[in-house]
């Protein structure tokens, strides 16, 4: 059986009792980064064999895990944070497991999308999640397309390296007065939500480079 287990964004307490139990019971854990996952596993005194499984893992790694599953092993798939497969590695392994008639069981919990949306001032009854925007190819085309969306809150992720650039581009396509929320350091000690217009929030991060840290969720 393959378990898809959501792990904390940062705060190690943000994990379910069920997730801890399953991680303690499985035969092995496939981790996006074993060094990062070790911190969580050590915190809950979970000592299970770990294998790295990330976006660059080849076919051989997938086949190795599938072989273990077919032999009857229970394997948990976790990423560095939140839910595997949602803007994270895991799609290939999950797909192969299902193609081999291996049961896939989700153990849900935390999500940066929902965490940010729940505390924003944006409408949450209908939203469009984009993940990370393309770095180059199709970026302008996508920005133009979503700027015409007048009915949904649009949620996207952005890295520390591109947050200022992206906010300026959104300003260009949506207009400076368009409302935006930028959430950073979710569940961490210095968690912050910046709410305002694209002009105001863009200028804030440009004028406060010390706040350009961590990972970001943009809601527009």
C-alpha positions in Angstrom: 0.0 0.0 0.0 1.3 3.5 -0.9 0.4 6.2 1.6 0.5 9.9 0.4 1.1 11.8 3.6 0.9 15.6 4.0 3.7 17.0 6.2 4.0 20.4 8.0 4.8 23.5 6.0 7.3 24.4 8.8 5.8 24.0 12.3 6.3 20.4 13.3 3.2 20.4 15.4 1.1 20.7 12.2 0.7 17.0 11.5 -2.2 14.7 12.3 -2.2 11.8 14.8 -3.0 9.5 11.9 0.0 10.7 9.9 2.4 10.1 12.7 0.9 6.6 13.3 1.1 5.6 9.7 4.7 6.9 9.4 5.5 4.8 12.5 4.0 1.6 11.0 5.1 1.6 7.4 8.0 -0.5 6.1 9.7 2.4 4.4 9.4 6.1 3.6 10.1 7.8 0.3 11.2 11.3 1.0 11.8 14.3 -1.3 14.9 15.1 0.7 15.9 12.6 3.4 17.9 15.3 5.3 14.8 17.6 5.6 12.5 14.7 6.4 14.9 13.5 9.1 14.1 16.5 11.2 10.4 15.7 11.3 11.0 11.9 11.8 13.4 12.5 14.6 11.0 14.9 16.3 8.4 12.1 16.5 10.9 9.4 17.2 10.1 7.6 13.9 12.8 5.2 12.8 12.1 3.7 9.4 14.2 3.1 6.3 14.1 6.2 4.1 14.8 6.5 0.4 15.1 9.7 -1.5 12.5 10.3 -4.2 12.4 13.7 -5.9 11.7 15.4 -9.2 15.0 14.2 -10.6 14.6 10.5 -9.5 14.9 8.3 -12.6 12.9 5.3 -13.7 15.0 2.9 -11.8 14.2 4.5 -8.5 10.4 4.4 -9.3 10.7 0.7 -10.3 12.5 -0.1 -7.1 9.7 1.4 -4.9 7.0 -0.2 -7.1 8.8 -3.6 -6.7 8.7 -3.2 -2.9 5.0 -2.3 -3.0 4.2 -5.3 -5.2 6.0 -7.6 -2.7 3.6 -6.4 0.0 5.5 -3.6 1.6 3.7 -0.5 2.9 5.5 2.7 1.8 4.8 6.3 2.8 5.5 9.1 0.3 6.3 12.5 1.8 7.7 15.7 0.5 9.8 18.5 2.2 6.5 20.2 3.1 2.7 19.9 2.6 1.2 17.4 0.3 3.2 15.4 -2.3 2.1 15.9 -5.9 0.7 19.4 -5.2 3.5 21.4 -6.7 5.8 18.7 -5.5 7.3 15.4 -6.7 5.3 12.3 -6.6 3.1 12.1 -9.7 5.1 9.4 -11.5 5.2 7.1 -8.4 1.5 7.5 -7.7 0.6 6.9 -11.3 2.8 3.8 -11.6 1.3 2.5 -8.3 -2.2 2.8 -9.7 -1.2 1.2 -13.0 0.1 -1.7 -11.0 -3.1 -2.1 -9.0 -1.4 -0.9 -5.8 -3.8 0.8 -3.4 -3.0 4.5 -2.9 -4.3 6.0 0.4 -4.1 9.8 1.0 -3.4 11.0 4.6 -4.4 14.7 4.2 -3.8 17.8 6.2 -1.8 20.9 5.6 -1.7 22.9 2.4 -0.1 26.3 1.8 -2.9 27.2 -0.6 -5.7 26.7 1.9 -3.6 28.1 4.8 -3.0 31.3 3.0 -6.6 31.5 1.6 -8.2 31.0 4.9 -6.6 34.1 6.5 -6.6 36.3 3.5 -9.4 38.8 2.7 -10.0 37.2 -0.7 -13.2 35.4 -1.6 -12.6 31.7 -1.0 -15.8 30.0 -2.4 -14.2 29.8 -5.9 -10.5 30.0 -6.6 -7.9 29.1 -9.3 -4.6 27.6 -8.1 -1.7 28.0 -10.5 1.3 26.7 -8.5 4.5 28.4 -9.6 4.3 30.6 -12.7 6.5 29.6 -15.6 9.9 31.3 -15.3 10.1 32.3 -19.0 8.2 30.3 -21.6 4.4 31.1 -21.6 4.8 33.5 -18.6 3.5 36.6 -20.4 0.7 34.7 -22.1 -0.4 33.2 -18.8 -0.3 36.6 -17.0 -2.4 38.1 -19.8 -4.9 35.3 -19.6 -5.4 35.4 -15.8 -5.7 39.2 -15.8 -9.0 38.7 -17.7 -10.3 36.4 -14.9 -12.9 38.5 -13.0 -14.7 35.8 -11.1 -12.1 33.8 -9.1 -9.4 34.4 -6.6 -6.1 33.4 -8.2 -3.6 31.7 -5.9 0.1 31.1 -6.9 3.4 30.3 -5.3 6.6 32.4 -5.8 10.2 32.1 -4.7 12.3 34.6 -2.9 14.2 35.3 -6.1 11.2 36.4 -8.2 8.7 37.8 -5.8 9.4 41.5 -6.5 9.5 40.9 -10.3 6.3 38.9 -10.2 4.4 41.6 -8.2 5.5 44.2 -10.7 4.3 42.1 -13.6 1.0 41.5 -11.9 0.8 45.3 -11.4 1.3 45.8 -15.1 -1.4 43.3 -16.1 -4.0 43.8 -13.4 -3.5 47.5 -12.6 -1.9 49.1 -9.6 -5.2 49.4 -7.7 -6.0 45.7 -7.8 -6.1 44.1 -4.4 -3.5 41.5 -3.5 -2.4 39.5 -0.5 1.1 38.1 -0.1 1.6 35.5 2.6 5.1 34.6 3.7 6.8 32.3 6.2 3.5 30.4 6.8 3.3 28.6 10.1 6.7 29.9 11.1 7.6 32.3 13.9 7.6 35.4 11.6 4.5 34.5 9.6 3.2 37.6 7.8 0.3 38.6 5.6 0.7 41.7 3.5 -2.7 43.1 2.2 -3.2 46.0 0.0 -3.1 47.1 -3.6 -0.5 45.8 -6.0 1.2 49.2 -5.9 1.4 49.2 -2.1 2.5 45.6 -1.7 5.0 45.8 -4.6 6.6 48.9 -3.1 6.7 47.4 0.4 8.9 44.5 -0.7 11.0 46.7 -3.0 11.7 49.1 -0.1 12.1 46.4 2.5 14.6 43.8 1.1 14.9 42.3 4.6 11.4 41.0 4.2 12.1 39.2 1.0 12.8 35.9 2.7 11.2 32.5 2.7 8.5 31.2 0.3 5.5 33.2 -0.8 1.9 32.6 -1.6 0.2 35.4 -3.7 -3.5 35.8 -3.8 -5.0 38.2 -6.3 
